[in-house]
Amino acid sequence: MNATSIALLGCGWLGLPLGRALAAAGHPVAGSTTSADKLPALTAAGIRPHLLRLVPATTAAHVAPLLAGAAVLVVSVPPSRAAADRAAYAAALQPVAEALAASAVRRVVFVSSTGVYADEPRTMTEADAVAAAEADSHLLRAEWVFQQPGQPWQTTVLRLGGLMGPGRAPGRFLAGRAEVPQPAAPVNMLYLDDAVGIVRAVIEQEVWGRTLNVCGAQHPSREQFYRAATAQLGLPVPQFVADGRGGKLIATEQLRAAVRYDFRFDDPLGALPYC
């Protein structure tokens, strides 16, 4: 394996273990955090730390030091839950694209979400949500920032399923809830180690210019999964309404054809003891 210098924008719940894994594999990694208190944790993980916050005053000059010397940029900055911040998400990433244009980086991984798909009871492939500047979804507008024609880099967008792992136990989401809808809807979950592994595989196998769904191949029902998830934590199980409604099922055939990777947990039920 040839070492690739990687810039990692966002060293949070996913980004920090991703940076640690990439550095352990021999890749030089620079990473950003919004908090000065977290800089030592990045250094301890083998990541060259940068303090960077994407705010309205941020310019390409603020982003440039993170990109210096890098061949690949991984964007792992999820949008805020606040509605106003979600609306401004794509605009907040614009200085990153401007800094990219002035850098030597020619490959980008953009971490997106299967939240781009409508909650409809059918199988969703990558073609069911298209990035565009005027898309209704803030995530699709953000994907477009790094996928516009004529840009001097290639981007692979990874639309991750519901993330689970240490510090993010899914049983806490619905514990004790009553009248929970859509018990038969399939869940589309992804364990942290597999999210890290897929990003690393994309970079090392040079899978560029793609949009790929990423989640486990098995899709237990919502009721089955969350009853097991709450029981795993010893929490009150949720009570579901027998409404008969289904939900979206995320297809990952394109990922599995493009990337050589063996999932640690293709069945999210098997991952529950490790959350």
NUKOLLUM-760064 format. One record per atom (N, C-alpha, C): residue number from 1; residue in three letters; chain; x, y, z. Coordinates in steps of 0.02 Angstrom, whole numbers, plus 50000, padded with zeros to 5 digits. Layout:
  pos  code  unit   east  north     up
  NUM   ala     A      X      Y      Z
...
This chain:
  pos  code  unit   east  north     up
    1   met     A  50042  49940  50000
    1   met     A  50000  50000  50000
    1   met     A  50044  50062  50000
    2   asn     A  50028  50108  49954
    2   asn     A  50063  50172  49953
    2   asn     A  50030  50220  50001
    3   ala     A  50071  50255  50041
    3   ala     A  50043  50303  50089
    3   ala     A  50015  50363  50051
    4   thr     A  49956  50384  50070
    4   thr     A  49923  50441  50041
    4   thr     A  49913  50493  50095
    5   ser     A  49933  50554  50081
    5   ser     A  49924  50608  50130
    5   ser     A  49851  50631  50128
    6   ile     A  49819  50631  50187
    6   ile     A  49747  50642  50192
    6   ile     A  49732  50700  50239
    7   ala     A  49688  50744  50216
    7   ala     A  49660  50797  50259
    7   ala     A  49590  50777  50278
    8   leu     A  49575  50781  50342
    8   leu     A  49511  50759  50368
    8   leu     A  49476  50819  50400
    9   leu     A  49425  50843  50366
    9   leu     A  49385  50899  50391
    9   leu     A  49331  50871  50437
   10   gly     A  49341  50878  50502
   10   gly     A  49294  50853  50551
   10   gly     A  49318  50791  50585
   11   cys     A  49341  50798  50647
   11   cys     A  49365  50741  50686
   11   cys     A  49320  50730  50746
   12   gly     A  49257  50714  50731
   12   gly     A  49208  50702  50783
   12   gly     A  49199  50628  50796
   13   trp     A  49136  50608  50808
   13   trp     A  49122  50538  50826
   13   trp     A  49146  50489  50773
   14   leu     A  49137  50507  50710
   14   leu     A  49162  50465  50656
   14   leu     A  49233  50486  50635
   15   gly     A  49245  50550  50630
   15   gly     A  49308  50574  50602
   15   gly     A  49369  50555  50643
   16   leu     A  49364  50557  50710
   16   leu     A  49423  50542  50751
   16   leu     A  49445  50470  50744
   17   pro     A  49400  50420  50751
   17   pro     A  49422  50352  50740
   17   pro     A  49443  50339  50668
   18   leu     A  49414  50374  50620
   18   leu     A  49436  50368  50551
   18   leu     A  49507  50393  50543
   19   gly     A  49522  50451  50571
   19   gly     A  49590  50477  50568
   19   gly     A  49640  50433  50603
   20   arg     A  49620  50405  50660
   20   arg     A  49664  50360  50697
   20   arg     A  49680  50298  50654
   21   ala     A  49628  50270  50621
   21   ala     A  49638  50210  50580
   21   ala     A  49682  50225  50520
   22   leu     A  49671  50282  50489
   22   leu     A  49712  50300  50430
   22   leu     A  49785  50311  50450
   23   ala     A  49795  50345  50506
   23   ala     A  49864  50356  50529
   23   ala     A  49898  50291  50548
   24   ala     A  49861  50245  50580
   24   ala     A  49889  50181  50599
   24   ala     A  49907  50139  50538
   25   ala     A  49872  50152  50482
   25   ala     A  49887  50116  50420
   25   ala     A  49945  50146  50381
   26   gly     A  49974  50200  50408
   26   gly     A  50033  50230  50377
   26   gly     A  50020  50292  50336
   27   his     A  49958  50316  50335
   27   his     A  49944  50377  50297
   27   his     A  49958  50439  50339
   28   pro     A  49993  50488  50314
   28   pro     A  49998  50552  50349
   28   pro     A  49929  50585  50351
   29   val     A  49906  50604  50410
   29   val     A  49838  50631  50417
   29   val     A  49841  50698  50453
   30   ala     A  49809  50748  50423
   30   ala     A  49795  50811  50457
   30   ala     A  49720  50814  50469
   31   gly     A  49700  50838  50527
   31   gly     A  49629  50839  50543
   31   gly     A  49609  50902  50579
   32   ser     A  49545  50920  50572
   32   ser     A  49519  50981  50603
   32   ser     A  49470  50965  50658
   33   thr     A  49468  51010  50707
   33   thr     A  49418  51009  50759
   33   thr     A  49397  51080  50774
   34   thr     A  49337  51088  50800
   34   thr     A  49312  51155  50815
   34   thr     A  49329  51177  50886
   35   ser     A  49359  51132  50925
   35   ser     A  49372  51145  50996
   35   ser     A  49446  51138  51012
   36   ala     A  49475  51189  51043
   36   ala     A  49545  51185  51063
   36   ala     A  49556  51129  51113
   37   asp     A  49505  51113  51153
   37   asp     A  49512  51060  51203
   37   asp     A  49524  50991  51171
   38   lys     A  49504  50984  51108
   38   lys     A  49510  50919  51075
   38   lys     A  49576  50911  51036
   39   leu     A  49616  50964  51032
   39   leu     A  49678  50959  50994
   39   leu     A  49724  50905  51020
   40   pro     A  49733  50897  51087
   40   pro     A  49776  50843  51111
   40   pro     A  49752  50773  51091
   41   ala     A  49686  50764  51087
   41   ala     A  49659  50698  51068
   41   ala     A  49678  50682  50996
   42   leu     A  49678  50732  50953
   42   leu     A  49698  50721  50883
   42   leu     A  49772  50702  50880
   43   thr     A  49813  50739  50917
   43   thr     A  49884  50724  50917
   43   thr     A  49897  50653  50942
   44   ala     A  49862  50633  50995
   44   ala     A  49870  50565  51022
   44   ala     A  49849  50512  50973
   45   ala     A  49804  50528  50926
   45   ala     A  49780  50481  50876
   45   ala     A  49826  50479  50815
   46   gly     A  49880  50518  50816
   46   gly     A  49925  50520  50759
   46   gly     A  49904  50568  50705
   47   ile     A  49860  50616  50722
   47   ile     A  49834  50664  50674
   47   ile     A  49866  50732  50687
   48   arg     A  49890  50765  50634
   48   arg     A  49915  50833  50641
   48   arg     A  49856  50880  50649
   49   pro     A  49848  50912  50707
   49   pro     A  49785  50946  50722
   49   pro     A  49781  51018  50694
   50   his     A  49721  51037  50676
   50   his     A  49706  51105  50655
   50   his     A  49641  51127  50688
   51   leu     A  49640  51188  50710
   51   leu     A  49579  51217  50739
   51   leu     A  49543  51254  50683
   52   leu     A  49482  51232  50668
   52   leu     A  49445  51261  50612
   52   leu     A  49371  51255  50624
   53   arg     A  49336  51310  50618
   53   arg     A  49263  51311  50626
   53   arg     A  49233  51342  50564
   54   leu     A  49184  51308  50535
   54   leu     A  49150  51335  50476
   54   leu     A  49094  51381  50498
   55   val     A  49108  51445  50497
   55   val     A  49060  51497  50516
   55   val     A  49055  51546  50458
   56   pro     A  49006  51592  50459
   56   pro     A  49000  51638  50402
   56   pro     A  49063  51677  50385
   57   ala     A  49106  51689  50435
   57   ala     A  49167  51728  50422
   57   ala     A  49224  51685  50395
   58   thr     A  49215  51619  50391
   58   thr     A  49268  51575  50368
   58   thr     A  49281  51587  50294
   59   thr     A  49345  51589  50276
   59   thr     A  49365  51597  50206
   59   thr     A  49409  51539  50185
   60   ala     A  49424  51537  50120
   60   ala     A  49468  51485  50094
   60   ala     A  49536  51488  50128
   61   ala     A  49558  51547  50147
   61   ala     A  49624  51554  50180
   61   ala     A  49625  51518  50247
   62   his     A  49568  51515  50281
   62   his     A  49566  51479  50344
   62   his     A  49572  51403  50334
   63   val     A  49546  51379  50278
   63   val     A  49546  51307  50264
   63   val     A  49612  51284  50234
   64   ala     A  49647  51328  50200
   64   ala     A  49707  51309  50162
   64   ala     A  49760  51271  50203
   65   pro     A  49775  51291  50266
   65   pro     A  49826  51254  50303
   65   pro     A  49810  51180  50314
   66   leu     A  49746  51164  50321
   66   leu     A  49726  51094  50329
   66   leu     A  49742  51054  50266
   67   leu     A  49735  51085  50208
   67   leu     A  49744  51050  50144
   67   leu     A  49816  51047  50122
   68   ala     A  49860  51085  50153
   68   ala     A  49930  51089  50130
   68   ala     A  49962  51020  50129
   69   gly     A  49987  51000  50071
   69   gly     A  50022  50937  50064
   69   gly     A  49978  50876  50057
   70   ala     A  49912  50885  50058
   70   ala     A  49866  50828  50055
   70   ala     A  49850  50810  49983
   71   ala     A  49836  50745  49972
   71   ala     A  49814  50721  49907
   71   ala     A  49739  50706  49907
   72   val     A  49712  50692  49968
   72   val     A  49642  50674  49975
   72   val     A  49612  50715  50032
   73   leu     A  49551  50739  50021
   73   leu     A  49513  50772  50075
   73   leu     A  49452  50729  50091
   74   val     A  49442  50716  50155
   74   val     A  49381  50683  50179
   74   val     A  49341  50736  50217
   75   val     A  49280  50748  50194
   75   val     A  49235  50796  50227
   75   val     A  49187  50757  50271
   76   ser     A  49196  50763  50336
   76   ser     A  49155  50727  50384
   76   ser     A  49128  50776  50436
   77   val     A  49090  50824  50411
   77   val     A  49061  50877  50453
   77   val     A  48985  50873  50445
   78   pro     A  48950  50840  50491
   78   pro     A  48878  50835  50484
   78   pro     A  48844  50902  50496
   79   pro     A  48786  50913  50466
   79   pro     A  48750  50976  50479
   79   pro     A  48722  50978  50549
   80   ser     A  48715  51037  50575
   80   ser     A  48685  51046  50640
   80   ser     A  48611  51026  50638
   81   arg     A  48584  51010  50696
   81   arg     A  48512  50993  50699
   81   arg     A  48468  51054  50694
   82   ala     A  48496  51114  50706
   82   ala     A  48457  51175  50703
   82   ala     A  48436  51188  50630
   83   ala     A  48373  51205  50620
   83   ala     A  48347  51213  50552
   83   ala     A  48385  51266  50513
   84   ala     A  48401  51322  50546
   84   ala     A  48436  51376  50511
   84   ala     A  48506  51353  50489
   85   asp     A  48539  51314  50532
   85   asp     A  48606  51290  50514
   85   asp     A  48603  51239  50458
   86   arg     A  48551  51197  50458
   86   arg     A  48544  51149  50403
   86   arg     A  48534  51185  50337
   87   ala     A  48494  51238  50337
   87   ala     A  48482  51276  50276
   87   ala     A  48546  51307  50249
   88   ala     A  48592  51325  50294
   88   ala     A  48654  51358  50274
   88   ala     A  48712  51309  50266
   89   tyr     A  48697  51244  50270
   89   tyr     A  48751  51193  50270
   89   tyr     A  48793  51196  50207
   90   ala     A  48761  51197  50148
   90   ala     A  48799  51198  50086
   90   ala     A  48841  51262  50080
   91   ala     A  48813  51318  50101
   91   ala     A  48849  51381  50098
   91   ala     A  48910  51380  50144
   92   ala     A  48903  51347  50202
   92   ala     A  48959  51343  50249
   92   ala     A  49017  51303  50220
   93   leu     A  49002  51257  50173
   93   leu     A  49054  51216  50143
   93   leu     A  49087  51249  50082
   94   gln     A  49060  51305  50059
   94   gln     A  49086  51337  49999
   94   gln     A  49159  51359  50007
   95   pro     A  49180  51387  50064
   95   pro     A  49252  51403  50071
   95   pro     A  49298  51343  50066
   96   val     A  49272  51284  50084
   96   val     A  49311  51223  50077
   96   val     A  49324  51209  50003
   97   ala     A  49271  51215  49962
   97   ala     A  49279  51205  49890
   97   ala     A  49326  51257  49860
   98   glu     A  49323  51318  49884
   98   glu     A  49367  51370  49858
   98   glu     A  49440  51355  49876
   99   ala     A  49451  51331  49938
   99   ala     A  49518  51312  49958
   99   ala     A  49543  51252  49918
  100   leu     A  49499  51205  49903
  100   leu     A  49517  51147  49862
  100   leu     A  49541  51169  49794
  101   ala     A  49506  51216  49764
  101   ala     A  49524  51238  49697
  101   ala     A  49594  51268  49694
  102   ala     A  49617  51295  49750
  102   ala     A  49684  51325  49753
  102   ala     A  49737  51277  49780
  103   ser     A  49717  51214  49793
  103   ser     A  49762  51166  49823
  103   ser     A  49782  51113  49773
  104   ala     A  49823  51066  49797
  104   ala     A  49844  51009  49755
  104   ala     A  49800  50948  49765
  105   val     A  49748  50954  49806
  105   val     A  49703  50897  49819
  105   val     A  49662  50883  49756
  106   arg     A  49661  50820  49736
  106   arg     A  49624  50800  49676
  106   arg     A  49574  50744  49689
  107   arg     A  49566  50725  49752
  107   arg     A  49518  50673  49769
  107   arg     A  49482  50693  49833
  108   val     A  49416  50684  49834
  108   val     A  49375  50703  49891
  108   val     A  49327  50646  49909
  109   val     A  49321  50633  49974
  109   val     A  49268  50590  49999
  109   val     A  49221  50635  50038
  110   phe     A  49158  50637  50018
  110   phe     A  49108  50676  50055
  110   phe     A  49061  50629  50092
  111   val     A  49060  50635  50157
  111   val     A  49018  50591  50199
  111   val     A  48947  50622  50203
  112   ser     A  48900  50588  50172
  112   ser     A  48831  50610  50171
  112   ser     A  48789  50559  50210
  113   ser     A  48725  50556  50196
  113   ser     A  48680  50514  50235
  113   ser     A  48624  50487  50191
  114   thr     A  48598  50428  50210
  114   thr     A  48539  50402  50176
  114   thr     A  48477  50441  50193
  115   gly     A  48484  50492  50235
  115   gly     A  48430  50538  50247
  115   gly     A  48410  50578  50186
  116   val     A  48449  50574  50132
  116   val     A  48430  50609  50070
  116   val     A  48369  50577  50036
  117   tyr     A  48353  50515  50055
  117   tyr     A  48298  50480  50022
  117   tyr     A  48232  50491  50058
  118   ala     A  48179  50494  50019
  118   ala     A  48112  50501  50047
  118   ala     A  48094  50439  50088
  119   asp     A  48053  50449  50139
  119   asp     A  48032  50393  50180
  119   asp     A  47971  50360  50147
  120   glu     A  47986  50322  50095
  120   glu     A  47935  50287  50057
  120   glu     A  47947  50212  50060
  121   pro     A  47895  50171  50060
  121   pro     A  47903  50099  50069
  121   pro     A  47927  50064  50005
  122   arg     A  47989  50076  49988
  122   arg     A  48018  50044  49929
  122   arg     A  48094  50044  49935
  123   thr     A  48126  50007  49891
  123   thr     A  48199  50004  49890
  123   thr     A  48227  50066  49858
  124   met     A  48277  50096  49891
  124   met     A  48309  50157  49866
  124   met     A  48379  50142  49840
  125   thr     A  48391  50160  49778
  125   thr     A  48459  50157  49750
  125   thr     A  48486  50228  49746
  126   glu     A  48549  50233  49728
  126   glu     A  48582  50298  49725
  126   glu     A  48548  50346  49677
  127   ala     A  48514  50319  49626
  127   ala     A  48481  50362  49577
  127   ala     A  48417  50394  49603
  128   asp     A  48394  50374  49662
  128   asp     A  48331  50400  49689
  128   asp     A  48339  50467  49724
  129   ala     A  48400  50493  49729
  129   ala     A  48411  50560  49756
  129   ala     A  48471  50589  49719
  130   val     A  48462  50645  49687
  130   val     A  48513  50674  49644
  130   val     A  48536  50740  49672
  131   ala     A  48602  50747  49680
  131   ala     A  48631  50809  49704
  131   ala     A  48619  50866  49654
  132   ala     A  48601  50924  49680
  132   ala     A  48590  50983  49637
  132   ala     A  48592  51045  49680
  133   ala     A  48609  51101  49649
  133   ala     A  48615  51164  49685
  133   ala     A  48549  51185  49715
  134   glu     A  48494  51168  49683
  134   glu     A  48428  51190  49705
  134   glu     A  48387  51133  49735
  135   ala     A  48419  51079  49755
  135   ala     A  48383  51022  49783
  135   ala     A  48348  51042  49848
  136   asp     A  48293  51008  49863
  136   asp     A  48257  51021  49925
  136   asp     A  48298  51001  49986
  137   ser     A  48337  50949  49980
  137   ser     A  48377  50924  50036
  137   ser     A  48441  50963  50045
  138   his     A  48455  50984  50107
  138   his     A  48517  51020  50121
  138   his     A  48577  50974  50109
  139   leu     A  48569  50909  50119
  139   leu     A  48624  50862  50107
  139   leu     A  48639  50857  50033
  140   leu     A  48587  50855  49991
  140   leu     A  48599  50852  49919
  140   leu     A  48631  50916  49893
  141   arg     A  48613  50973  49921
  141   arg     A  48646  51035  49902
  141   arg     A  48719  51034  49922
  142   ala     A  48733  51005  49981
  142   ala     A  48803  51000  50003
  142   ala     A  48843  50952  49960
  143   glu     A  48813  50895  49941
  143   glu     A  48847  50849  49896
  143   glu     A  48866  50886  49831
  144   trp     A  48821  50928  49807
  144   trp     A  48833  50963  49744
  144   trp     A  48892  51011  49748
  145   val     A  48906  51038  49806
  145   val     A  48964  51083  49814
  145   val     A  49028  51050  49790
  146   phe     A  49033  50983  49799
  146   phe     A  49094  50948  49782
  146   phe     A  49087  50905  49719
  147   gln     A  49030  50909  49684
  147   gln     A  49018  50868  49625
  147   gln     A  49002  50907  49562
  148   gln     A  49010  50972  49564
  148   gln     A  48993  51012  49506
  148   gln     A  49040  50998  49447
  149   pro     A  49013  50998  49387
  149   pro     A  49055  50987  49328
  149   pro     A  49111  51040  49323
  150   gly     A  49168  51019  49299
  150   gly     A  49223  51065  49288
  150   gly     A  49269  51074  49346
  151   gln     A  49254  51045  49403
  151   gln     A  49299  51050  49460
  151   gln     A  49361  51007  49449
  152   pro     A  49420  51029  49473
  152   pro     A  49482  50992  49459
  152   pro     A  49493  50931  49502
  153   trp     A  49443  50910  49539
  153   trp     A  49450  50851  49581
  153   trp     A  49392  50803  49568
  154   gln     A  49401  50740  49588
  154   gln     A  49347  50690  49585
  154   gln     A  49322  50677  49656
  155   thr     A  49256  50672  49661
  155   thr     A  49225  50661  49726
  155   thr     A  49187  50595  49727
  156   thr     A  49196  50558  49781
  156   thr     A  49152  50502  49796
  156   thr     A  49110  50520  49857
  157   val     A  49045  50517  49848
  157   val     A  48998  50531  49902
  157   val     A  48977  50465  49933
  158   leu     A  48983  50461  49999
  158   leu     A  48961  50402  50036
  158   leu     A  48900  50420  50078
  159   arg     A  48843  50391  50060
  159   arg     A  48781  50403  50097
  159   arg     A  48774  50349  50150
  160   leu     A  48792  50367  50211
  160   leu     A  48794  50319  50266
  160   leu     A  48725  50309  50296
  161   gly     A  48711  50246  50315
  161   gly     A  48650  50230  50352
  161   gly     A  48654  50256  50423
  162   gly     A  48606  50237  50464
  162   gly     A  48604  50258  50533
  162   gly     A  48665  50232  50571
  163   leu     A  48704  50277  50599
  163   leu     A  48767  50258  50631
  163   leu     A  48755  50233  50701
  164   met     A  48790  50179  50718
  164   met     A  48786  50150  50784
  164   met     A  48855  50127  50805
  165   gly     A  48868  50126  50870
  165   gly     A  48933  50105  50895
  165   gly     A  48944  50132  50965
  166   pro     A  49005  50129  50990
  166   pro     A  49019  50154  51058
  166   pro     A  48998  50227  51066
  167   gly     A  48959  50239  51117
  167   gly     A  48934  50307  51128
  167   gly     A  48873  50324  51087
  168   arg     A  48850  50279  51045
  168   arg     A  48791  50291  51004
  168   arg     A  48750  50227  51001
  169   ala     A  48721  50209  51058
  169   ala     A  48682  50147  51064
  169   ala     A  48611  50161  51040
  170   pro     A  48588  50128  50987
  170   pro     A  48522  50144  50960
  170   pro     A  48464  50130  51008
  171   gly     A  48475  50087  51058
  171   gly     A  48421  50073  51105
  171   gly     A  48398  50133  51143
  172   arg     A  48439  50184  51149
  172   arg     A  48421  50244  51186
  172   arg     A  48372  50289  51147
  173   phe     A  48368  50279  51081
  173   phe     A  48328  50324  51040
  173   phe     A  48253  50317  51053
  174   leu     A  48230  50254  51062
  174   leu     A  48158  50242  51068
  174   leu     A  48139  50210  51134
  175   ala     A  48185  50206  51181
  175   ala     A  48172  50171  51245
  175   ala     A  48110  50200  51280
  176   gly     A  48063  50156  51297
  176   gly     A  48004  50177  51334
  176   gly     A  47952  50215  51295
  177   arg     A  47963  50226  51231
  177   arg     A  47915  50264  51192
  177   arg     A  47852  50224  51180
  178   ala     A  47796  50258  51176
  178   ala     A  47732  50226  51162
  178   ala     A  47707  50247  51093
  179   glu     A  47667  50205  51062
  179   glu     A  47635  50219  50998
  179   glu     A  47686  50237  50945
  180   val     A  47740  50199  50941
  180   val     A  47791  50210  50891
  180   val     A  47765  50183  50824
  181   pro     A  47768  50223  50771
  181   pro     A  47741  50201  50707
  181   pro     A  47789  50157  50667
  182   gln     A  47765  50129  50614
  182   gln     A  47803  50092  50564
  182   gln     A  47844  50034  50594
  183   pro     A  47811  49988  50630
  183   pro     A  47849  49932  50658
  183   pro     A  47880  49887  50606
  184   ala     A  47850  49883  50546
  184   ala     A  47875  49837  50495
  184   ala     A  47927  49869  50450
  185   ala     A  47941  49933  50458
  185   ala     A  47989  49966  50415
  185   ala     A  48059  49937  50425
  186   pro     A  48097  49927  50372
  186   pro     A  48165  49901  50380
  186   pro     A  48211  49954  50408
  187   val     A  48259  49934  50449
  187   val     A  48310  49981  50472
  187   val     A  48371  49976  50427
  188   asn     A  48406  50031  50420
  188   asn     A  48464  50036  50376
  188   asn     A  48522  50063  50418
  189   met     A  48557  50018  50453
  189   met     A  48605  50038  50503
  189   met     A  48677  50023  50481
  190   leu     A  48724  50058  50512
  190   leu     A  48795  50050  50496
  190   leu     A  48836  50057  50559
  191   tyr     A  48877  50006  50573
  191   tyr     A  48920  50008  50632
  191   tyr     A  48981  50051  50620
  192   leu     A  49005  50084  50671
  192   leu     A  49060  50132  50665
  192   leu     A  49121  50101  50630
  193   asp     A  49142  50042  50650
  193   asp     A  49202  50011  50619
  193   asp     A  49193  50003  50545
  194   asp     A  49132  49987  50523
  194   asp     A  49120  49978  50452
  194   asp     A  49119  50044  50414
  195   ala     A  49094  50097  50445
  195   ala     A  49097  50163  50414
  195   ala     A  49170  50182  50404
  196   val     A  49212  50172  50455
  196   val     A  49283  50187  50450
  196   val     A  49315  50144  50395
  197   gly     A  49299  50080  50395
  197   gly     A  49329  50034  50347
  197   gly     A  49312  50050  50276
  198   ile     A  49250  50071  50264
  198   ile     A  49230  50088  50196
  198   ile     A  49266  50151  50171
  199   val     A  49271  50202  50212
  199   val     A  49307  50262  50191
  199   val     A  49380  50245  50175
  200   arg     A  49410  50207  50218
  200   arg     A  49480  50188  50206
  200   arg     A  49485  50147  50141
  201   ala     A  49439  50101  50130
  201   ala     A  49442  50060  50069
  201   ala     A  49433  50102  50006
  202   val     A  49388  50151  50008
  202   val     A  49378  50195  49950
  202   val     A  49443  50231  49933
  203   ile     A  49477  50256  49984
  203   ile     A  49540  50293  49972
  203   ile     A  49594  50246  49946
  204   glu     A  49604  50190  49979
  204   glu     A  49659  50145  49961
  204   glu     A  49647  50108  49896
  205   gln     A  49583  50096  49878
  205   gln     A  49567  50063  49815
  205   gln     A  49553  50113  49759
  206   glu     A  49555  50177  49776
  206   glu     A  49547  50231  49727
  206   glu     A  49480  50225  49689
  207   val     A  49428  50222  49728
  207   val     A  49360  50219  49700
  207   val     A  49332  50290  49697
  208   trp     A  49341  50322  49640
  208   trp     A  49325  50393  49636
  208   trp     A  49269  50407  49586
  209   gly     A  49236  50463  49596
  209   gly     A  49184  50485  49551
  209   gly     A  49120  50446  49558
  210   arg     A  49105  50422  49618
  210   arg     A  49046  50381  49629
  210   arg     A  49003  50411  49685
  211   thr     A  48939  50392  49685
  211   thr     A  48895  50403  49742
  211   thr     A  48871  50334  49764
  212   leu     A  48883  50318  49828
  212   leu     A  48872  50250  49852
  212   leu     A  48835  50249  49919
  213   asn     A  48784  50207  49923
  213   asn     A  48750  50195  49986
  213   asn     A  48791  50148  50029
  214   val     A  48793  50161  50095
  214   val     A  48833  50120  50140
  214   val     A  48791  50101  50201
  215   cys     A  48774  50038  50208
  215   cys     A  48743  50012  50269
  215   cys     A  48747  49936  50266
  216   gly     A  48724  49904  50320
  216   gly     A  48725  49832  50323
  216   gly     A  48678  49801  50271
  217   ala     A  48695  49740  50250
  217   ala     A  48653  49706  50199
  217   ala     A  48589  49679  50228
  218   gln     A  48587  49669  50294
  218   gln     A  48527  49643  50327
  218   gln     A  48486  49701  50355
  219   his     A  48420  49695  50348
  219   his     A  48375  49749  50367
  219   his     A  48319  49722  50412
  220   pro     A  48334  49709  50475
  220   pro     A  48280  49687  50520
  220   pro     A  48226  49741  50524
  221   ser     A  48167  49720  50545
  221   ser     A  48113  49769  50552
  221   ser     A  48128  49817  50609
  222   arg     A  48096  49874  50605
  222   arg     A  48105  49925  50657
  222   arg     A  48086  49898  50726
  223   glu     A  48031  49861  50729
  223   glu     A  48010  49833  50793
  223   glu     A  48060  49783  50819
  224   gln     A  48082  49737  50776
  224   gln     A  48131  49687  50797
  224   gln     A  48196  49719  50821
  225   phe     A  48219  49767  50783
  225   phe     A  48283  49797  50799
  225   phe     A  48281  49836  50864
  226   tyr     A  48230  49879  50872
  226   tyr     A  48230  49923  50931
  226   tyr     A  48208  49886  50994
  227   arg     A  48170  49833  50987
  227   arg     A  48157  49792  51047
  227   arg     A  48222  49758  51070
  228   ala     A  48261  49733  51023
  228   ala     A  48325  49702  51041
  228   ala     A  48374  49754  51067
  229   ala     A  48374  49814  51037
  229   ala     A  48421  49866  51058
  229   ala     A  48407  49890  51128
  230   thr     A  48343  49899  51146
  230   thr     A  48327  49921  51214
  230   thr     A  48340  49865  51264
  231   ala     A  48324  49804  51246
  231   ala     A  48337  49748  51291
  231   ala     A  48411  49740  51305
  232   gln     A  48453  49754  51255
  232   gln     A  48525  49749  51264
  232   gln     A  48550  49797  51318
  233   leu     A  48516  49854  51325
  233   leu     A  48536  49904  51374
  233   leu     A  48496  49899  51439
  234   gly     A  48450  49852  51442
  234   gly     A  48408  49847  51501
  234   gly     A  48359  49904  51508
  235   leu     A  48339  49934  51452
  235   leu     A  48293  49990  51453
  235   leu     A  48223  49967  51434
  236   pro     A  48171  50007  51451
  236   pro     A  48103  49988  51432
  236   pro     A  48095  49983  51356
  237   val     A  48065  49929  51333
  237   val     A  48057  49921  51261
  237   val     A  48004  49968  51235
  238   pro     A  48010  49992  51173
  238   pro     A  47958  50036  51145
  238   pro     A  47896  49995  51126
  239   gln     A  47840  50029  51126
  239   gln     A  47776  49998  51107
  239   gln     A  47756  50025  51038
  240   phe     A  47746  49980  50992
  240   phe     A  47733  49999  50923
  240   phe     A  47659  49997  50907
  241   val     A  47639  50039  50861
  241   val     A  47571  50040  50835
  241   val     A  47568  49994  50774
  242   ala     A  47520  49951  50771
  242   ala     A  47513  49905  50715
  242   ala     A  47481  49941  50656
  243   asp     A  47520  49987  50626
  243   asp     A  47490  50027  50572
  243   asp     A  47503  49998  50503
  244   gly     A  47545  49946  50498
  244   gly     A  47556  49913  50434
  244   gly     A  47598  49951  50384
  245   arg     A  47621  50010  50403
  245   arg     A  47661  50050  50355
  245   arg     A  47733  50024  50352
  246   gly     A  47760  50023  50293
  246   gly     A  47829  50004  50283
  246   gly     A  47874  50065  50282
  247   gly     A  47933  50058  50254
  247   gly     A  47980  50113  50249
  247   gly     A  48032  50097  50196
  248   lys     A  48078  50143  50188
  248   lys     A  48129  50135  50136
  248   lys     A  48180  50082  50155
  249   leu     A  48204  50047  50105
  249   leu     A  48257  49998  50113
  249   leu     A  48315  50020  50069
  250   ile     A  48373  50032  50099
  250   ile     A  48430  50059  50063
  250   ile     A  48469  50003  50029
  251   ala     A  48474  50006  49964
  251   ala     A  48511  49956  49925
  251   ala     A  48585  49973  49924
  252   thr     A  48627  49923  49932
  252   thr     A  48700  49934  49933
  252   thr     A  48736  49893  49881
  253   glu     A  48701  49870  49830
  253   glu     A  48734  49829  49779
  253   glu     A  48790  49867  49743
  254   gln     A  48780  49932  49731
  254   gln     A  48832  49969  49696
  254   gln     A  48896  49974  49738
  255   leu     A  48888  49984  49803
  255   leu     A  48946  49986  49847
  255   leu     A  48984  49919  49844
  256   arg     A  48948  49865  49849
  256   arg     A  48979  49799  49854
  256   arg     A  49012  49778  49789
  257   ala     A  48988  49806  49733
  257   ala     A  49020  49793  49668
  257   ala     A  49083  49836  49659
  258   ala     A  49084  49895  49690
  258   ala     A  49139  49942  49677
  258   ala     A  49196  49937  49727
  259   val     A  49180  49915  49789
  259   val     A  49230  49917  49844
  259   val     A  49238  49846  49872
  260   arg     A  49301  49825  49878
  260   arg     A  49316  49761  49910
  260   arg     A  49321  49772  49985
  261   tyr     A  49271  49747  50021
  261   tyr     A  49269  49757  50093
  261   tyr     A  49224  49705  50125
  262   asp     A  49247  49675  50179
  262   asp     A  49207  49628  50218
  262   asp     A  49181  49663  50280
  263   phe     A  49115  49671  50284
  263   phe     A  49085  49705  50341
  263   phe     A  49097  49666  50405
  264   arg     A  49111  49701  50458
  264   arg     A  49114  49669  50524
  264   arg     A  49044  49650  50546
  265   phe     A  48995  49695  50533
  265   phe     A  48926  49682  50552
  265   phe     A  48880  49698  50494
  266   asp     A  48867  49648  50451
  266   asp     A  48819  49658  50398
  266   asp     A  48748  49654  50425
  267   asp     A  48740  49622  50483
  267   asp     A  48676  49620  50518
  267   asp     A  48682  49665  50580
  268   pro     A  48644  49720  50582
  268   pro     A  48651  49767  50638
  268   pro     A  48632  49736  50705
  269   leu     A  48592  49683  50705
  269   leu     A  48575  49651  50769
  269   leu     A  48638  49624  50802
  270   gly     A  48686  49600  50763
  270   gly     A  48748  49574  50791
  270   gly     A  48793  49627  50820
  271   ala     A  48782  49690  50801
  271   ala     A  48824  49744  50827
  271   ala     A  48800  49771  50893
  272   leu     A  48739  49756  50914
  272   leu     A  48711  49787  50973
  272   leu     A  48753  49777  51036
  273   pro     A  48783  49719  51049
  273   pro     A  48824  49712  51109
  273   pro     A  48887  49756  51109
  274   tyr     A  48904  49786  51053
  274   tyr     A  48966  49824  51047
  274   tyr     A  48952  49899  51045
  275   cys     A  48891  49918  51063
  275   cys     A  48874  49989  51064
  275   cys     A  48874  50016  51135
